[in-house]
Amino acid sequence: MRIDLGRDLRERADKHDDIPEWRPIHFDLAIDRDRSALSELLATTDVRVCDTLSEQLRQLVLAREPACSRGELDERVGQLHGTDPAEYGRWVWYPWSADLVHVLPETEFREVRTDRNRYRITREEQQRLARMRIGVVGLSVGSAAALTLALEGIGGSFKIADLDRLGLSNLNRIRARVADLGIEKSVIAARQMFEIDPYLRIERCPKGIRPEAIDDFLLGGGGLDLLVEGCDDLHTKVLLRERARVHGIPVLMQTSDRGLLDIERFDIEPDRPILHGLLGSVRAADLRDATTPEKIPYVLEILDAARLSTRAAASLPEVGRTIGSWPQLASGVALGGAIVADAARRLLLGEPVGSGRYYVDPGELIDAKHCIYREPAAPAALFAIAEEARRDPPLPPQPSERATVSDDAVRWIAAMGTLAPSAHNAQPWALTWRRAKAVLECRHDPRRDLPSLDFAHGATWVAFGALLENIELAAGQLGLRTQIRTWPRADLVATVELSGAPESAASPLVAHIPTRVTNRRRELRRPLDAETAQSLVTACGEFGGRLQLSCERTELAELGALIGAGDRIGLLNRAMHREAMSGYRWTPEEVRAEPYGLDIATAELTAAERGALRLLSQWRVAECLAEIGGGRALEDLSRRAVAGAAAVGLLTMPGVSRESYLRGGRAMQRMWLTATAKGIALQPMTALPYLFARLERGGGHGLCKREQAQLRELRERYQRVFETDVDHAEVLLFRLAYAGPPTARSLRRPLVQVLDLA
């Protein structure tokens, strides 16, 4: 019985010594011939069927529309696969494992399989990489490299070469099964790559690379775009480079010791010495008949013996004595595959990857001198709101005496004036009280300019208009008359002469100056009532301004998209990004230290949105988004804010002079105070009008051609919602909403820093 069983096992092992199949077979059920062939296969072969097409289609839809709802998702999937899901895509038969797998068509399969690569690799880059032809010679480190390349979608066509079969000692570093022992390494690699992507095109060279076949390997069927070389034979190693240099094919080599990577850019350096010149004038022909001992000095030159890891160097004299071959570890081979794939991707995409030798040595990198967080780090500060930002702004006492021009009256009036809004809360004013003349001088402080965000100082003059409106209202509250003169001198925006006027009546809007605030809270939409809308229109009209209000849902959706697109363009422009991000205050300490700019608490963001904005505050992140055509998520805040709006308004003024913007600022403040009195939240959304002004009146200065083209398209859509005129200033684009009180309000600079009593 024991003998019979042993004989039976040996006979079966002989029959299955090497299943020759290494390519999968594709069936398209829309083709009758393929339907018949698959039916026959199912009738004659024990098959394991794997059909997850519906889930693959769901992933395809979500890759294209991540925000797709569950109900929409099922509908989209049904639209894609039609009436017979079995005929959609391909059925792929893997003979060596008896698996029959249903997969998406090639383009869609790759789209979904590499979806998690985005935006580390853009869709366009992924498509370019899929067209690349890569050769891999030597399937130890080369096997890890080939698999990693296939996993990452780098290369659509491969040529792989190795003459060895898998031995048990190879399983310390090559990903394979004990059931694969005795099978050609090239077969194992091809199978594993096809199991990742059945649409790959792979050619095998099971006998390795013969010298006379090297040119065919490099050029046959279309030249290689990259050669990954990891063979053991020194003559072949050198000859491959000599011919790759002739044909302008770059070469990568990884040796698995200390993460060593060699890059030889023969594609851009046709005269570069092979192996960086380490072999001098030695040519492949000189090594053809050399014995192993004769090759050792050359190998040491190539490896740069002084740079070998200590244990690798100590192992070399033992080869052929106490160990059979050069030792390699799985960790080194896996790292080598990753390093090769990373360098290959960047090289093939045209990034600046230069020739040379590089070490990615864990033994050096994971070392005390490179360590951060050696001691436990203090956790990041939790989001907090400055207590000052929760309270009403501090004001000096309101004088009780009416119609009296005094220092106390001026302090209170100035404090009320500087509660005016300004772009990015820049507070661009400096005030001087001339007692002798009873004149308050209002100067522009250029240190607070936002030259990229604020085209031609338009928003600055709007802020001064709001300041003057507050000053006039506050003065009236004290029984004082104001005489305002604008730009009496080049260094003055305005002067305000104060005098007693006991008979003057106080405006009810004065009480709302301290409570007027930008409110970005997002709540459910409630329509704006007609009476409130008319009161806002009337307030703007008192200064000659025109207010257009959009309240219809379809228009609001379009405006949300337009405003969001404008925000994205601004934040992905380097100069505008710098100005915007430098104005944010992230902690209570920053808010107190610099009581100007925007307290992040006033943005009413979720924790996730704050985290995303913190990342975006780094220009390198924003720049990458711009380069890959991303950043659509930057539009979502505005879209969501407008979706809950009662209305979106546009305030315009005749003319485009600084006086037009200043008068527009007065109209804006009167309208904003009116909205505050009626319990309506107002949020300026001003990026788009000032971008349009830069485009049309500034010739697009500071905007690249792509940004200008995008803005022109946005302008056309914008003008279908709002009537605009090139001779009218677009003072303020804003959102109105019914909402609770804001979480925080922006602080103001202390009055002593703003007002000088002379």
SVG drawing of the C-alpha trace seen along z (x, -y; Angstrom):
<svg xmlns="http://www.w3.org/2000/svg" viewBox="-43 -125 83 127">
<polyline fill="none" stroke="black" stroke-width="0.4" points="0.0,0.0 2.9,-2.4 4.7,-1.6 1.5,-2.1 0.7,-5.5 4.3,-6.7 4.2,-5.6 0.8,-7.3 2.1,-10.6 5.2,-10.6 3.1,-9.9 0.7,-12.7 3.6,-15.1 5.2,-14.2 2.0,-15.0 1.7,-18.4 5.4,-19.2 4.8,-22.5 1.4,-23.7 2.5,-25.6 -0.3,-28.1 0.7,-31.6 -1.7,-33.8 -5.3,-34.2 -8.0,-33.7 -10.6,-36.4 -14.3,-35.7 -16.6,-38.4 -20.2,-37.1 -21.4,-39.5 -19.4,-37.4 -21.0,-34.0 -17.7,-32.2 -16.7,-33.3 -20.0,-32.2 -19.6,-28.8 -16.1,-28.4 -17.0,-29.4 -20.0,-27.0 -17.7,-24.2 -15.2,-25.2 -17.9,-25.1 -19.1,-21.7 -15.7,-20.1 -13.7,-21.8 -14.1,-22.3 -14.3,-26.1 -14.5,-28.5 -16.6,-31.4 -16.0,-34.9 -18.6,-37.5 -18.4,-40.9 -19.3,-43.0 -22.1,-44.8 -19.8,-45.9 -17.1,-46.9 -19.7,-49.0 -20.7,-50.7 -17.1,-51.5 -16.9,-52.9 -19.8,-55.2 -18.4,-56.4 -15.0,-57.0 -16.6,-59.4 -19.2,-60.8 -18.0,-60.3 -21.1,-62.2 -23.6,-60.0 -26.4,-59.0 -27.4,-55.3 -30.5,-55.7 -28.7,-57.3 -25.9,-54.7 -28.2,-51.8 -29.8,-53.7 -26.4,-54.5 -25.2,-50.9 -28.3,-49.7 -27.7,-52.2 -24.2,-51.0 -24.6,-47.2 -27.9,-47.2 -30.3,-44.4 -27.8,-41.5 -25.0,-42.1 -23.3,-38.9 -22.4,-40.4 -20.8,-43.5 -17.1,-43.5 -15.0,-40.3 -14.9,-36.9 -11.2,-36.0 -10.2,-32.4 -7.0,-31.7 -6.1,-28.1 -3.4,-27.6 -5.9,-28.4 -9.2,-27.4 -10.6,-30.8 -13.2,-32.4 -13.5,-36.1 -15.9,-38.7 -14.2,-42.1 -15.0,-45.5 -13.9,-46.5 -10.2,-47.4 -10.5,-51.2 -13.1,-51.1 -11.2,-48.3 -8.1,-50.4 -10.0,-53.5 -11.4,-51.7 -8.3,-49.7 -6.1,-52.8 -8.8,-55.1 -7.1,-55.1 -3.9,-56.4 -5.5,-59.8 -4.3,-62.5 -0.9,-61.0 -1.2,-60.2 -3.6,-62.1 -6.0,-60.3 -4.0,-61.8 -0.7,-60.6 -2.2,-57.2 -3.2,-56.9 0.2,-57.9 1.8,-55.4 -0.4,-52.6 1.0,-53.2 4.6,-52.6 6.6,-49.6 8.9,-48.2 11.5,-45.5 12.6,-43.6 15.6,-41.3 16.3,-39.2 13.3,-38.3 14.5,-38.4 14.4,-42.1 13.1,-42.4 10.0,-40.3 9.2,-42.7 9.7,-45.6 7.5,-44.1 4.7,-43.4 4.9,-46.8 4.8,-48.5 1.8,-46.4 0.1,-47.2 0.6,-51.0 -0.4,-50.9 3.0,-51.8 3.4,-50.2 0.8,-48.5 3.3,-46.3 6.1,-44.3 8.9,-42.0 10.3,-39.9 13.3,-37.7 14.9,-35.1 16.2,-31.6 15.8,-30.1 13.1,-28.1 11.8,-28.8 13.8,-26.9 13.0,-26.6 15.8,-29.0 14.2,-31.7 11.2,-31.7 13.1,-33.9 12.5,-36.9 10.3,-36.0 6.6,-36.2 5.4,-32.7 3.8,-29.5 5.5,-26.3 3.2,-24.8 5.2,-27.0 8.5,-25.2 10.1,-24.1 8.1,-26.5 9.9,-29.1 10.3,-32.4 9.1,-34.2 5.9,-32.1 5.3,-32.9 5.9,-36.6 3.6,-36.8 0.8,-34.9 0.9,-37.2 0.9,-40.3 -2.0,-39.0 -3.9,-38.2 -3.5,-42.0 -4.5,-43.2 -5.7,-40.7 -5.4,-43.3 -1.6,-43.7 0.5,-42.7 3.4,-40.5 6.1,-38.8 8.3,-36.1 11.9,-35.3 12.2,-32.0 15.7,-31.3 17.0,-34.7 18.6,-37.2 21.0,-35.8 23.5,-38.3 22.3,-38.1 18.7,-38.7 19.3,-41.8 18.4,-44.3 15.2,-42.4 14.3,-42.5 14.9,-46.3 13.3,-47.2 11.0,-44.3 7.3,-45.2 8.2,-48.9 11.1,-50.1 11.1,-49.9 10.6,-53.1 12.5,-51.8 14.7,-48.8 14.8,-47.4 18.0,-45.4 18.6,-42.9 20.4,-40.0 23.3,-38.2 25.5,-37.7 28.1,-40.5 28.6,-40.1 24.8,-40.5 24.6,-43.3 27.2,-45.4 25.9,-44.4 22.4,-45.4 23.6,-48.8 25.8,-49.2 22.8,-48.4 20.4,-50.5 22.7,-53.5 22.8,-53.0 19.0,-53.0 18.5,-55.8 16.7,-53.7 17.0,-54.6 18.1,-51.9 17.2,-51.3 19.1,-48.8 18.4,-48.0 20.7,-45.6 18.7,-45.2 21.6,-46.2 21.2,-49.5 18.4,-50.4 20.9,-51.1 19.3,-52.4 21.3,-53.1 19.7,-55.4 21.3,-55.8 19.5,-58.2 20.7,-57.1 17.6,-58.7 18.9,-62.1 22.7,-61.4 23.7,-59.3 27.4,-59.5 27.1,-58.7 29.6,-55.9 27.9,-52.8 27.5,-52.1 28.6,-55.7 32.1,-54.9 32.9,-52.5 34.3,-49.9 36.4,-52.4 37.1,-51.2 35.9,-47.6 33.4,-46.5 31.0,-43.6 33.2,-41.7 36.0,-41.8 33.8,-39.9 32.3,-37.2 34.7,-34.4 35.8,-35.6 35.7,-33.1 33.8,-33.8 37.0,-34.7 38.0,-37.0 34.7,-38.9 34.8,-39.5 37.0,-42.6 34.6,-44.2 31.6,-43.3 33.3,-45.0 33.9,-48.1 30.3,-48.2 29.0,-47.7 31.5,-50.2 32.8,-47.8 33.4,-50.6 29.7,-51.5 28.4,-47.9 26.6,-47.2 28.9,-45.6 27.2,-42.2 26.9,-42.2 30.6,-43.0 31.5,-40.2 29.4,-37.7 31.2,-38.1 34.3,-36.2 32.1,-33.4 30.3,-32.8 31.2,-29.4 32.6,-28.4 30.0,-28.6 27.2,-30.1 26.1,-29.3 25.3,-32.7 25.0,-36.4 22.6,-36.8 19.4,-38.8 16.5,-39.6 12.8,-39.9 12.8,-43.3 15.5,-44.5 13.9,-43.0 10.5,-44.5 12.0,-47.9 13.9,-47.6 10.7,-47.0 9.1,-50.0 12.1,-52.2 12.3,-51.1 8.6,-51.7 8.7,-55.2 11.7,-56.2 10.2,-54.7 6.9,-56.5 8.6,-59.9 11.1,-59.3 8.4,-58.2 6.2,-61.2 9.1,-63.5 9.9,-64.6 13.6,-65.6 15.1,-62.2 18.8,-62.4 21.4,-59.8 23.4,-58.6 23.5,-56.3 21.1,-56.7 20.7,-55.0 17.4,-54.6 19.0,-52.8 16.7,-52.0 19.8,-51.3 20.8,-54.9 17.4,-56.5 15.9,-54.7 18.6,-56.1 18.8,-58.4 20.1,-61.4 17.0,-61.2 14.5,-60.6 11.7,-63.0 9.3,-62.5 12.1,-60.8 10.2,-62.1 6.4,-62.0 5.1,-65.1 2.5,-67.4 -0.8,-66.8 -2.0,-69.5 -4.1,-72.1 -7.8,-71.4 -9.9,-73.9 -10.9,-76.7 -12.6,-80.0 -11.1,-83.2 -13.4,-84.4 -13.1,-87.9 -14.6,-86.7 -17.7,-85.5 -18.5,-88.9 -19.7,-92.2 -16.8,-94.5 -15.5,-96.7 -16.4,-100.4 -15.5,-103.5 -18.4,-104.9 -20.9,-106.8 -20.8,-110.5 -23.9,-111.7 -23.5,-115.3 -25.2,-116.0 -23.9,-118.4 -20.5,-118.6 -17.4,-118.0 -14.9,-116.5 -12.1,-113.9 -14.5,-111.4 -17.0,-112.0 -14.4,-111.5 -13.1,-108.3 -16.6,-106.8 -17.4,-107.9 -14.0,-106.5 -14.6,-103.2 -18.0,-102.9 -16.6,-103.8 -13.9,-101.1 -16.5,-98.4 -17.1,-98.7 -16.4,-95.6 -13.3,-95.4 -12.0,-92.8 -10.3,-90.0 -10.8,-92.1 -7.7,-94.1 -8.9,-97.3 -7.0,-99.5 -7.5,-102.8 -5.5,-105.2 -7.4,-108.0 -6.1,-111.4 -8.2,-113.8 -7.2,-117.5 -8.6,-119.2 -7.9,-122.7 -9.8,-122.2 -12.4,-119.7 -11.5,-117.5 -11.1,-113.7 -8.6,-112.6 -9.1,-109.2 -5.9,-107.9 -5.2,-104.7 -2.7,-102.4 -0.9,-100.7 0.6,-98.1 -2.8,-96.5 -3.2,-96.3 -4.2,-93.1 -3.0,-93.9 -3.8,-90.6 -7.2,-90.0 -8.3,-93.7 -8.0,-94.9 -7.1,-98.6 -8.0,-99.1 -11.7,-98.8 -12.5,-96.8 -10.3,-99.2 -12.4,-102.2 -15.6,-100.2 -14.3,-99.7 -13.6,-103.4 -17.2,-104.1 -18.5,-101.8 -16.3,-103.5 -17.6,-107.0 -21.2,-105.7 -20.7,-104.4 -19.0,-107.7 -21.9,-109.8 -24.5,-107.6 -22.5,-107.6 -22.0,-111.4 -25.8,-111.9 -26.4,-109.8 -24.4,-112.4 -26.2,-115.4 -23.2,-116.2 -23.2,-117.2 -20.6,-115.9 -19.2,-117.5 -17.3,-114.8 -14.8,-115.7 -13.2,-112.8 -9.6,-112.9 -8.9,-116.5 -5.3,-115.7 -3.3,-112.8 -2.5,-111.4 -6.1,-111.6 -9.0,-109.4 -11.4,-111.7 -11.8,-114.3 -14.8,-114.6 -15.5,-117.9 -17.6,-117.7 -19.9,-120.4 -22.9,-120.6 -26.4,-120.0 -28.8,-119.6 -31.8,-119.3 -30.4,-116.3 -32.4,-113.0 -30.5,-109.8 -30.9,-106.9 -32.3,-103.6 -29.6,-101.9 -26.9,-103.1 -27.9,-100.5 -27.0,-97.8 -23.5,-99.0 -22.0,-96.9 -24.1,-93.9 -23.5,-93.9 -21.3,-91.0 -20.4,-88.6 -22.4,-85.5 -21.4,-82.4 -23.6,-79.9 -25.2,-77.4 -28.8,-76.5 -31.9,-75.4 -33.1,-77.7 -36.1,-80.0 -37.3,-82.4 -36.7,-86.1 -39.9,-88.0 -40.8,-90.8 -40.9,-93.6 -37.4,-92.8 -36.1,-92.6 -37.6,-96.0 -36.1,-97.6 -32.6,-96.4 -33.1,-97.7 -34.2,-101.1 -31.2,-101.3 -28.8,-100.9 -30.8,-103.3 -30.2,-106.2 -26.6,-106.4 -27.4,-105.8 -26.7,-102.1 -28.6,-99.3 -29.3,-96.1 -30.2,-93.0 -31.5,-90.0 -31.6,-86.4 -34.0,-84.2 -35.0,-81.4 -33.6,-78.0 -32.2,-77.3 -30.4,-80.7 -29.0,-80.1 -27.6,-76.7 -25.9,-78.4 -24.6,-81.2 -23.2,-78.7 -21.3,-77.0 -20.0,-80.3 -18.9,-81.7 -17.3,-78.4 -15.4,-78.4 -14.2,-81.9 -13.0,-80.9 -11.1,-78.0 -9.4,-80.1 -8.4,-82.6 -7.0,-80.1 -5.0,-78.3 -3.4,-81.5 -0.1,-81.9 -0.2,-85.6 -3.9,-85.5 -3.2,-82.3 -0.4,-84.0 -2.6,-87.0 -5.6,-84.9 -3.8,-82.4 -1.6,-85.0 -4.8,-86.6 -6.1,-83.5 -5.8,-83.2 -5.9,-79.6 -5.8,-79.8 -7.1,-82.1 -3.5,-83.2 -3.1,-84.2 -6.4,-86.0 -5.3,-88.0 -1.9,-88.8 -3.1,-90.0 -6.7,-91.3 -7.1,-91.7 -7.5,-89.2 -9.9,-86.3 -10.4,-84.2 -10.9,-80.7 -13.8,-80.3 -15.8,-82.9 -15.7,-80.6 -18.2,-78.2 -16.4,-75.2 -16.7,-71.6 -13.6,-69.9 -13.0,-68.1 -13.3,-71.4 -10.9,-73.1 -8.4,-70.3 -8.7,-70.5 -8.2,-74.3 -5.1,-73.9 -3.6,-71.6 -4.5,-74.0 -2.8,-76.8 0.5,-75.3 1.2,-76.6 2.8,-73.4 -0.5,-71.6 -2.5,-74.3 0.1,-74.4 -0.2,-70.6 -4.0,-70.9 -3.6,-73.6 -1.2,-71.4 -3.4,-68.4 -6.6,-70.3 -8.1,-69.5 -9.5,-71.6 -13.2,-71.1 -13.7,-70.4 -12.8,-74.1 -16.0,-75.0 -18.2,-73.0 -18.2,-75.5 -19.7,-78.2 -22.1,-75.8 -23.4,-74.6 -23.6,-78.1 -25.6,-79.4 -27.8,-76.3 -29.1,-77.5 -29.4,-81.1 -32.6,-83.1 -31.1,-85.2 -27.8,-86.2 -27.4,-89.9 -25.2,-92.1 -24.7,-95.8 -23.5,-97.9 -22.8,-101.7 -22.5,-103.9 -18.9,-104.5 -15.7,-102.6 -13.7,-105.4 -12.5,-105.2 -15.4,-107.6 -17.8,-105.0 -16.5,-102.3 -16.5,-104.6 -20.1,-105.6 -20.8,-101.9 -19.3,-101.2 -21.7,-103.6 -24.6,-102.0 -23.3,-98.5 -23.1,-99.5 -26.6,-101.1 -28.0,-97.9 -26.1,-95.6 -27.3,-97.5 -30.8,-97.3 -30.5,-93.5 -29.1,-93.2 -32.0,-95.1 -34.4,-92.6 -32.5,-89.6 -31.0,-88.6 -27.5,-87.1 -25.2,-88.5 -22.0,-87.0 -19.9,-88.8 -18.7,-86.5 -16.6,-89.0 -13.8,-87.1 -15.6,-86.7 -16.5,-90.4 -12.9,-91.5 -11.5,-88.7 -13.8,-90.0 -12.6,-93.5 -9.0,-92.3 -9.9,-90.4 -11.8,-93.2 -10.2,-96.4 -6.8,-95.1 -6.2,-93.2 -5.9,-89.9 -2.7,-91.0 -1.7,-88.4 -3.8,-85.8 -2.5,-83.0 -4.1,-82.3 -6.0,-79.3 -7.4,-81.4 -8.4,-84.1 -10.2,-81.6 -12.0,-80.1 -13.1,-83.6 -14.4,-84.6 -16.6,-81.5 -17.8,-82.2 -18.5,-85.8 -20.8,-84.8 -22.8,-82.6 -22.8,-85.2 -24.3,-87.8 -27.2,-85.5 -28.2,-86.0 -27.2,-89.5 -27.2,-92.6 -23.8,-94.2 -22.2,-97.1 -18.5,-97.8 -19.1,-101.3 -20.5,-100.2 -18.6,-99.1 -19.6,-95.7 -19.3,-96.7 -20.5,-93.6 -21.7,-90.1 -23.2,-88.6 -25.4,-85.9 -28.5,-86.5 -29.8,-83.9 -32.0,-83.2 -29.5,-81.9 -28.7,-81.9 -26.0,-84.1 -22.5,-83.4 -20.1,-81.3 -17.5,-84.1 -16.9,-87.5 -13.7,-89.0 -11.8,-91.3 -10.8,-94.8 -7.5,-96.5 -7.4,-98.4 -8.5,-102.0 -5.1,-103.3 -3.5,-101.7 -6.0,-103.3 -6.7,-106.7 -4.2,-109.5 -5.4,-112.5 -3.3,-115.5"/>
</svg>
